[in-house]
């Protein structure tokens, strides 16, 4: 028998017993569709929750950034928790006058900047002194600043207290009165433009004017000197504050370091609490995701074997029924010279056709249902989450193999039938 004859017989067999072929296709479609559908749903949930976790992490990072920015805006110069002064500075006088009356060489800033220190950030040198404001005939604190000096080994940070450009001045709320940024103001025989006005703090800062350090040094007749450096303890360094002070003094021996521990502790505890909250939120989300994925997997492992066994039994029964109902046709073919291989090929070819048709239809229906479900119930759903070409191709091959496996034993049984006995029984 030729291959053409085999193909024709398979085609006629399918057409003649269409309902049997349909039920075989249906059984394979249920089996492959169940597997592909379960995998698609698993993939949809996995991809959706992975995106959700990424978004959650992004939100948490944004919240941390917001917190840092809020701390920055609310802090400004009063929230510096490390102050570096001359070793000769009397601390009682410093706290009483609200500014140092001894000086440091400005070169100390460069020494600290180029050192190996990594436990501080936002280093700001300044020169502050009480002075008479001749145009208003009142005493003020004049502070010269140049902005924050970037430490060589520290990661870049957004400035707490931005510099004041030459020719401009920043004012405390009490000094500014009704003036606003952009307005001109006469100070020390020169007209300055107001760069910014600090909101009321209820401290000496309300009576402070900030100028560029070079201009302040000229006004105070103190070239090349400062009288304080302020910085922030880097909480991420996880280093004891006393050790930070010792590190600074080892770099600048002629200094003393004042650490405002309550401010440092408050700042660090706020960051730690926010980071802990972030970790807990992510851990809860990840645990919920893992639990759901485990539940889906357990359900699949419980349901799929039953589904495959049921469909396999169905296909096996259909194959046995086909062999039993075609005993006379098989006997006639054998009497006409058809080999056992040809007979087996006839049944297996029909099973392969049913397997292919069932696998393709099952995959198509499963993907369609998965896409519909994902579109309705999964936020941020992408069609690519449900359409898995590799799995679909594998399922098509598995559907054919599944159908062939169910038909194999009946096909072998068909080849072992004695055509003489069968024809004799039929006569």
Buried (B, 14 or more C-beta within 10 A) or exposed (E): BEEEEBEEBBEEBBEEBEEBBBBBBBBBBBBBBBBBBBBBBBBBBBBBBEBBBEEBBEEBEEBBEEBBEEBBEEBBBBBBBBBBBBEEBBEEEBEEBBBBBBBBBBEBBEEBBEBEBBBBBBBBBBBBBBBEBEEEEEEBBBBBBBBBBBBEEBEEBEBBBBBBEEEBBBBBBBBBEEEEEEEEBEBBEEEBEBBBBBEEBEEBBBBBBBBBBEBBBBBBEBEEBBBBBBBBBBBBBEBEBEEBBEBBBEBBEEBBBBBBEEBBBBBBEBBEEBBEEBEEBBEEBEEEBEEEBEEBEEEBEEEBEEBBEBBBEBBBBBBBBBBEEBBEBBBBBBEEEBEBEBBBBBBBBBBBBBBBBBBBBBBBBBBEBBBEBBEEEBEEBBEEBBBBEEBBEBBBEBBBEBBBBBBBEBBBBBBEBEBEEBBEEEE
